[in-house]
Amino acid sequence: MINSNTGAISFARLMARQPAAWFSTTRISAKGVLTTAQHTLTVVGVTALVVMAVMFVRPDLAKALSDSLNRSPEVEAVAVTAPPLTALMEAPAANAPANAAAPLTAEEKALLGTQKQQQWVTTWLSKRYRVAGDAANMLVSTAYLTAREIKLDPLLILAVMSIESGLNPFAESPVGAQGLMQVMSKVHHEKFQDMGGLQAALNPVANIRVGALILKDYVTRGGSVEAGLKSYVGAAAFETDDGYGSKVMAEYNRLKQVSAGKKVPTITPVMTASASKPVAPVAVADKSVSGTQIAGL
Protein backbone atom coordinates (compact mmCIF):
# COMPACT_ATOMS: atom_id res chain seq x y z
CA MET A 1 0.00 0.00 0.00
CA ILE A 2 2.82 2.36 0.89
CA ASN A 3 4.64 1.41 -2.33
CA SER A 4 1.58 2.19 -4.42
CA ASN A 5 1.22 5.66 -2.91
CA THR A 6 4.90 6.35 -3.45
CA GLY A 7 4.62 5.41 -7.16
CA ALA A 8 1.62 7.65 -7.68
CA ILE A 9 3.37 10.59 -6.06
CA SER A 10 6.44 10.08 -8.26
CA PHE A 11 4.30 9.97 -11.43
CA ALA A 12 2.48 13.16 -10.39
CA ARG A 13 5.77 14.98 -9.83
CA LEU A 14 7.04 13.83 -13.24
CA MET A 15 3.93 15.11 -14.98
CA ALA A 16 4.21 18.40 -13.16
CA ARG A 17 7.73 18.91 -14.47
CA GLN A 18 6.82 18.16 -18.21
CA PRO A 19 5.04 21.49 -19.09
CA ALA A 20 7.98 23.47 -17.79
CA ALA A 21 10.37 21.46 -19.94
CA TRP A 22 8.10 21.89 -23.00
CA PHE A 23 7.85 25.63 -22.59
CA SER A 24 11.62 25.84 -22.17
CA THR A 25 12.16 23.96 -25.47
CA THR A 26 9.64 26.22 -27.27
CA ARG A 27 11.46 29.37 -26.08
CA ILE A 28 14.78 27.98 -27.37
CA SER A 29 13.29 27.16 -30.80
CA ALA A 30 11.63 30.59 -31.19
CA LYS A 31 14.89 32.28 -30.24
CA GLY A 32 16.72 30.27 -32.92
CA VAL A 33 14.18 31.26 -35.60
CA LEU A 34 14.44 34.94 -34.68
CA THR A 35 18.22 34.77 -34.76
CA THR A 36 18.20 33.13 -38.21
CA ALA A 37 15.73 35.71 -39.56
CA GLN A 38 17.86 38.53 -38.20
CA HIS A 39 20.95 37.14 -39.90
CA THR A 40 19.06 36.69 -43.20
CA LEU A 41 17.73 40.25 -43.17
CA THR A 42 21.23 41.50 -42.42
CA VAL A 43 22.65 39.65 -45.42
CA VAL A 44 19.83 40.91 -47.69
CA GLY A 45 20.31 44.46 -46.50
CA VAL A 46 24.05 44.35 -47.08
CA THR A 47 23.52 42.86 -50.53
CA ALA A 48 21.01 45.60 -51.43
CA LEU A 49 23.46 48.27 -50.31
CA VAL A 50 26.19 46.71 -52.45
CA VAL A 51 23.88 46.54 -55.51
CA MET A 52 22.83 50.16 -55.04
CA ALA A 53 26.45 51.23 -54.76
CA VAL A 54 27.35 49.35 -57.96
CA MET A 55 24.41 50.90 -59.83
CA PHE A 56 25.42 54.34 -58.61
CA VAL A 57 28.93 53.80 -59.92
CA ARG A 58 27.73 52.06 -63.16
CA PRO A 59 24.53 53.77 -64.42
CA ASP A 60 24.63 51.64 -67.57
CA LEU A 61 24.06 48.53 -65.50
CA ALA A 62 21.11 50.18 -63.77
CA LYS A 63 19.56 51.02 -67.14
CA ALA A 64 20.11 47.50 -68.47
CA LEU A 65 18.46 46.03 -65.39
CA SER A 66 15.50 48.42 -65.68
CA ASP A 67 15.02 47.57 -69.37
CA SER A 68 15.10 43.85 -68.67
CA LEU A 69 12.47 44.17 -65.92
CA ASN A 70 10.15 46.45 -67.92
CA ARG A 71 10.45 44.67 -71.24
CA SER A 72 7.05 44.31 -72.90
CA PRO A 73 6.21 41.03 -74.63
CA GLU A 74 7.17 41.09 -78.27
CA VAL A 75 4.24 40.80 -80.65
CA GLU A 76 4.99 39.27 -83.97
CA ALA A 77 3.95 41.62 -86.75
CA VAL A 78 1.29 40.15 -89.01
CA ALA A 79 1.22 41.43 -92.56
CA VAL A 80 -2.24 42.59 -93.61
CA THR A 81 -2.89 42.17 -97.30
CA ALA A 82 -5.91 43.78 -98.92
CA PRO A 83 -7.98 41.36 -101.01
CA PRO A 84 -7.83 41.90 -104.76
CA LEU A 85 -10.59 43.96 -106.34
CA THR A 86 -11.83 40.94 -108.26
CA ALA A 87 -12.50 39.16 -104.96
CA LEU A 88 -14.43 42.12 -103.55
CA MET A 89 -16.59 42.39 -106.65
CA GLU A 90 -16.81 38.72 -107.52
CA ALA A 91 -20.15 37.67 -108.90
CA PRO A 92 -21.83 34.35 -108.08
CA ALA A 93 -20.73 31.52 -110.35
CA ALA A 94 -24.26 31.28 -111.74
CA ASN A 95 -23.78 34.67 -113.40
CA ALA A 96 -20.93 33.60 -115.66
CA PRO A 97 -21.96 33.04 -119.29
CA ALA A 98 -22.20 29.33 -120.06
CA ASN A 99 -20.61 29.84 -123.49
CA ALA A 100 -17.78 32.12 -122.29
CA ALA A 101 -15.16 29.86 -123.88
CA ALA A 102 -17.07 29.36 -127.14
CA PRO A 103 -15.85 31.12 -130.31
CA LEU A 104 -17.33 34.59 -130.74
CA THR A 105 -19.81 35.23 -133.47
CA ALA A 106 -19.63 38.38 -135.58
CA GLU A 107 -22.54 39.81 -133.61
CA GLU A 108 -20.81 39.09 -130.29
CA LYS A 109 -17.58 40.62 -131.53
CA ALA A 110 -19.48 43.75 -132.48
CA LEU A 111 -21.03 43.92 -129.01
CA LEU A 112 -17.78 43.28 -127.18
CA GLY A 113 -15.76 45.66 -129.33
CA THR A 114 -11.99 45.68 -129.13
CA GLN A 115 -9.81 45.81 -126.06
CA LYS A 116 -8.76 49.31 -127.09
CA GLN A 117 -12.37 50.48 -127.27
CA GLN A 118 -13.11 49.12 -123.80
CA GLN A 119 -10.00 50.87 -122.48
CA TRP A 120 -11.11 54.19 -123.96
CA VAL A 121 -14.54 53.82 -122.40
CA THR A 122 -13.03 52.80 -119.05
CA THR A 123 -10.67 55.77 -118.93
CA TRP A 124 -13.38 58.24 -119.89
CA LEU A 125 -15.89 56.97 -117.33
CA SER A 126 -13.23 56.85 -114.63
CA LYS A 127 -12.42 60.52 -115.15
CA ARG A 128 -15.99 61.65 -115.67
CA TYR A 129 -17.41 60.04 -112.54
CA ARG A 130 -14.21 60.10 -110.46
CA VAL A 131 -14.07 56.33 -110.05
CA ALA A 132 -10.81 54.44 -109.48
CA GLY A 133 -9.42 53.01 -112.69
CA ASP A 134 -9.47 49.38 -111.50
CA ALA A 135 -13.07 49.69 -110.34
CA ALA A 136 -14.15 51.35 -113.59
CA ASN A 137 -12.41 48.60 -115.55
CA MET A 138 -14.31 45.93 -113.60
CA LEU A 139 -17.65 47.65 -114.23
CA VAL A 140 -17.01 48.20 -117.93
CA SER A 141 -15.80 44.62 -118.42
CA THR A 142 -18.88 43.29 -116.65
CA ALA A 143 -21.18 45.45 -118.80
CA TYR A 144 -19.52 44.18 -121.98
CA LEU A 145 -19.68 40.52 -120.92
CA THR A 146 -23.32 40.89 -119.86
CA ALA A 147 -24.12 42.57 -123.16
CA ARG A 148 -22.59 39.68 -125.04
CA GLU A 149 -24.65 37.17 -123.07
CA ILE A 150 -28.05 38.83 -123.34
CA LYS A 151 -27.47 40.53 -126.74
CA LEU A 152 -27.75 44.15 -125.63
CA ASP A 153 -25.55 47.10 -126.48
CA PRO A 154 -22.96 47.46 -123.67
CA LEU A 155 -22.82 51.22 -124.15
CA LEU A 156 -26.55 51.42 -123.48
CA ILE A 157 -26.04 49.48 -120.23
CA LEU A 158 -23.22 51.81 -119.24
CA ALA A 159 -25.26 54.88 -120.14
CA VAL A 160 -28.16 53.77 -117.93
CA MET A 161 -25.71 52.87 -115.16
CA SER A 162 -24.09 56.30 -115.38
CA ILE A 163 -27.33 58.26 -115.22
CA GLU A 164 -28.91 56.05 -112.58
CA SER A 165 -26.10 55.89 -110.02
CA GLY A 166 -23.06 57.75 -111.29
CA LEU A 167 -21.25 54.37 -111.14
CA ASN A 168 -21.80 54.07 -107.39
CA PRO A 169 -22.39 50.35 -106.68
CA PHE A 170 -23.82 51.10 -103.22
CA ALA A 171 -26.29 53.82 -104.20
CA GLU A 172 -29.80 53.49 -102.82
CA SER A 173 -32.78 55.75 -103.45
CA PRO A 174 -35.42 56.74 -100.86
CA VAL A 175 -37.86 54.29 -102.45
CA GLY A 176 -35.45 51.34 -102.35
CA ALA A 177 -33.84 51.32 -105.81
CA GLN A 178 -30.37 49.86 -105.29
CA GLY A 179 -26.96 49.57 -106.86
CA LEU A 180 -25.44 50.60 -110.15
CA MET A 181 -28.60 50.10 -112.20
CA GLN A 182 -30.91 51.23 -109.36
CA VAL A 183 -32.92 48.04 -109.42
CA MET A 184 -36.01 47.76 -107.21
CA SER A 185 -34.79 44.56 -105.61
CA LYS A 186 -38.00 43.93 -103.65
CA VAL A 187 -40.01 44.13 -106.88
CA HIS A 188 -37.59 42.03 -108.93
CA HIS A 189 -36.52 39.75 -106.10
CA GLU A 190 -37.03 36.59 -108.15
CA LYS A 191 -34.25 37.67 -110.52
CA PHE A 192 -31.76 37.63 -107.64
CA GLN A 193 -32.67 34.17 -106.33
CA ASP A 194 -30.00 32.36 -108.37
CA MET A 195 -27.41 34.94 -107.32
CA GLY A 196 -27.70 34.74 -103.55
CA GLY A 197 -31.02 36.41 -102.84
CA LEU A 198 -31.80 40.06 -102.15
CA GLN A 199 -28.42 40.67 -100.54
CA ALA A 200 -26.90 40.28 -104.01
CA ALA A 201 -28.61 43.50 -105.11
CA LEU A 202 -25.51 45.44 -104.05
CA ASN A 203 -23.17 42.99 -105.74
CA PRO A 204 -21.99 45.06 -108.75
CA VAL A 205 -21.94 42.14 -111.17
CA ALA A 206 -25.33 40.79 -110.11
CA ASN A 207 -26.86 44.27 -110.15
CA ILE A 208 -25.59 44.96 -113.68
CA ARG A 209 -26.92 41.63 -114.92
CA VAL A 210 -30.39 42.00 -113.40
CA GLY A 211 -30.67 45.63 -114.45
CA ALA A 212 -29.64 44.78 -118.01
CA LEU A 213 -32.18 41.94 -118.17
CA ILE A 214 -34.94 44.28 -116.99
CA LEU A 215 -33.87 46.92 -119.49
CA LYS A 216 -33.87 44.46 -122.38
CA ASP A 217 -37.29 43.18 -121.35
CA TYR A 218 -38.68 46.73 -121.40
CA VAL A 219 -37.07 47.46 -124.78
CA THR A 220 -38.48 44.21 -126.15
CA ARG A 221 -42.00 44.93 -124.98
CA GLY A 222 -41.88 48.61 -125.87
CA GLY A 223 -40.51 48.04 -129.37
CA SER A 224 -37.84 50.74 -129.09
CA VAL A 225 -35.05 51.88 -126.82
CA GLU A 226 -36.90 55.11 -126.03
CA ALA A 227 -40.01 53.20 -124.93
CA GLY A 228 -37.87 50.80 -122.92
CA LEU A 229 -36.16 53.64 -121.09
CA LYS A 230 -39.50 55.22 -120.29
CA SER A 231 -40.63 51.97 -118.69
CA TYR A 232 -37.31 51.54 -116.91
CA VAL A 233 -37.70 54.86 -115.14
CA GLY A 234 -41.26 53.94 -114.18
CA ALA A 235 -42.98 56.45 -116.43
CA ALA A 236 -44.67 54.09 -118.87
CA ALA A 237 -48.12 55.17 -117.71
CA PHE A 238 -47.27 58.86 -117.94
CA GLU A 239 -47.08 61.22 -120.87
CA THR A 240 -43.48 62.19 -120.21
CA ASP A 241 -40.46 60.72 -118.44
CA ASP A 242 -39.16 64.14 -117.32
CA GLY A 243 -36.27 63.95 -119.73
CA TYR A 244 -34.84 60.68 -118.42
CA GLY A 245 -34.63 59.07 -121.86
CA SER A 246 -32.91 62.13 -123.33
CA LYS A 247 -30.27 62.07 -120.57
CA VAL A 248 -29.52 58.39 -121.14
CA MET A 249 -29.37 58.77 -124.92
CA ALA A 250 -27.10 61.80 -124.65
CA GLU A 251 -24.71 59.79 -122.45
CA TYR A 252 -24.99 56.86 -124.83
CA ASN A 253 -24.00 59.04 -127.79
CA ARG A 254 -21.01 60.39 -125.85
CA LEU A 255 -19.91 56.83 -125.08
CA LYS A 256 -20.23 55.89 -128.75
CA GLN A 257 -17.91 58.74 -129.69
CA VAL A 258 -15.45 57.70 -126.96
CA SER A 259 -15.44 54.09 -128.14
CA ALA A 260 -14.72 55.34 -131.67
CA GLY A 261 -11.55 57.00 -130.42
CA LYS A 262 -12.86 60.56 -130.41
CA LYS A 263 -11.94 63.01 -127.68
CA VAL A 264 -15.04 63.80 -125.66
CA PRO A 265 -14.96 66.27 -122.73
CA THR A 266 -15.51 64.67 -119.34
CA ILE A 267 -16.79 67.88 -117.74
CA THR A 268 -20.11 68.07 -119.55
CA PRO A 269 -23.03 68.47 -117.14
CA VAL A 270 -23.92 65.16 -115.49
CA MET A 271 -27.63 64.75 -114.86
CA THR A 272 -28.86 61.80 -112.82
CA ALA A 273 -32.34 60.40 -112.84
CA SER A 274 -34.74 61.20 -110.03
CA ALA A 275 -34.25 58.74 -107.20
CA SER A 276 -37.94 58.78 -106.28
CA LYS A 277 -39.21 57.09 -109.43
CA PRO A 278 -42.01 54.54 -109.03
CA VAL A 279 -41.26 51.13 -110.55
CA ALA A 280 -43.91 48.52 -111.25
CA PRO A 281 -43.21 44.79 -111.32
CA VAL A 282 -42.67 43.40 -114.80
CA ALA A 283 -42.87 39.84 -116.05
CA VAL A 284 -40.07 38.48 -118.21
CA ALA A 285 -41.03 38.55 -121.87
CA ASP A 286 -40.77 35.40 -123.95
CA LYS A 287 -39.83 37.15 -127.18
CA SER A 288 -36.41 38.67 -127.72
CA VAL A 289 -34.88 41.51 -129.68
CA SER A 290 -31.78 40.88 -131.73
CA GLY A 291 -28.54 42.54 -130.85
CA THR A 292 -28.49 44.47 -134.13
CA GLN A 293 -31.89 46.01 -133.38
CA ILE A 294 -30.75 47.30 -130.01
CA ALA A 295 -27.14 47.98 -130.87
CA GLY A 296 -27.91 49.89 -134.02
CA LEU A 297 -29.31 53.00 -132.38
Summary of the structure (lengths in Angstrom):
residues: 297
radius of gyration: 43.7
end to end distance: 145.6
largest distance: 146.3
contacts: 805
relative contact order: 0.10
helix: 62%
strand: 2%
